[in-house]
């Protein structure tokens, strides 16, 4: 499951107003029309819209979570939690030929991270 709070850069305790402000800021910054139709920005823009749509529809009060479905599921003693990417960072957003891009991440309940949308 995607971490929609991370995508919008808001804490899990964010209010609907904070979520909306973060969405507006990021959707403006990553809008494909403002970035010459670059595929990276187009994909990032789609992620931002998906995150906002999900969080605005599934908002619940309290710091626990905005995911109602997860709260309703009964927990089994042997259930393995869904993997989460806790932190994902890149040293640059845009690189030129010959430059090195360094990625780092931390995961919880998983160790495989698949990267897609990379173009050379």
C-alpha positions in Angstrom: 0.0 0.0 0.0 1.3 3.5 -0.8 2.0 5.9 1.9 -0.2 8.8 0.9 0.9 10.9 3.8 4.5 10.6 2.7 3.6 11.4 -0.9 1.9 14.7 0.2 4.6 15.4 2.9 2.1 15.6 5.7 2.1 13.8 9.1 -0.4 11.1 9.9 -2.0 13.6 12.3 -2.6 16.2 9.5 -6.0 17.9 9.4 -8.1 18.0 6.2 -7.0 21.6 5.8 -3.3 20.7 6.1 -3.8 17.9 3.5 -5.6 20.3 1.1 -2.8 22.9 1.5 -0.1 20.3 0.8 -2.0 19.0 -2.2 -2.4 22.4 -3.7 1.3 23.3 -3.2 2.6 20.0 -4.7 0.0 19.8 -7.6 1.1 23.3 -8.7 4.8 22.5 -8.4 4.6 19.2 -10.3 1.9 20.0 -12.9 3.0 18.7 -16.3 2.0 21.9 -18.1 4.5 23.8 -15.9 7.2 21.2 -16.6 7.1 20.9 -20.3 5.2 17.7 -20.2 8.1 15.8 -18.6 7.0 12.2 -17.8 8.6 12.3 -14.3 6.4 15.3 -13.4 3.4 13.8 -15.0 3.8 10.6 -13.0 4.5 12.5 -9.8 1.4 14.7 -10.5 -0.8 11.5 -10.8 0.6 10.2 -7.5 -0.2 13.5 -5.7 -3.7 13.5 -7.1 -4.2 9.9 -6.0 -2.9 10.6 -2.5 -5.2 13.6 -2.1 -8.2 11.8 -3.4 -7.6 8.9 -1.0 -6.9 10.9 2.1 -9.7 13.3 1.6 -12.2 10.4 1.2 -10.8 8.3 4.0 -10.1 11.0 6.6 -10.9 10.0 10.2 -10.2 12.1 13.3 -7.3 11.2 15.4 -3.6 10.5 14.9 -3.9 6.7 14.4 -4.7 6.6 10.6 -6.8 7.9 7.8 -7.4 4.4 6.5 -10.9 3.2 7.7 -10.6 -0.2 6.0 -7.5 -1.1 7.9 -9.2 -0.2 11.2 -12.2 -2.5 10.4 -10.1 -5.6 9.6 -9.8 -8.1 12.4 -6.2 -8.8 13.4 -4.8 -12.3 13.5 -2.0 -13.2 15.8 0.1 -14.5 12.9 -0.8 -11.8 10.4 2.2 -10.2 8.7 1.7 -6.4 8.3 1.8 -4.8 4.9 5.3 -3.6 4.0 5.9 0.1 4.3 8.5 2.5 2.9 9.3 4.7 5.9 11.9 6.9 4.1 12.9 7.3 0.5 15.4 10.0 -0.6 17.3 11.0 -3.7 20.2 13.4 -3.7 18.8 15.1 -6.8 15.5 15.4 -8.6 17.0 16.0 -12.0 20.3 14.7 -13.3 22.3 15.2 -16.5 24.2 12.6 -18.5 27.2 11.4 -16.5 25.9 12.5 -13.1 25.2 9.9 -10.4 21.9 9.7 -8.6 22.0 8.3 -5.1 18.9 6.7 -3.6 18.3 5.6 -0.1 15.4 4.1 1.7 14.2 2.5 4.9 11.5 -0.1 5.0 9.3 -1.7 7.6 8.1 -5.3 7.2 9.9 -5.7 3.8 13.2 -5.4 2.1 12.5 -5.2 -1.6 12.0 -1.8 -3.2 11.1 -1.7 -6.9 11.9 1.4 -8.9 10.0 2.2 -12.0 9.6 5.1 -14.4 13.4 5.5 -14.7 14.6 6.7 -18.0 18.0 7.0 -19.3 
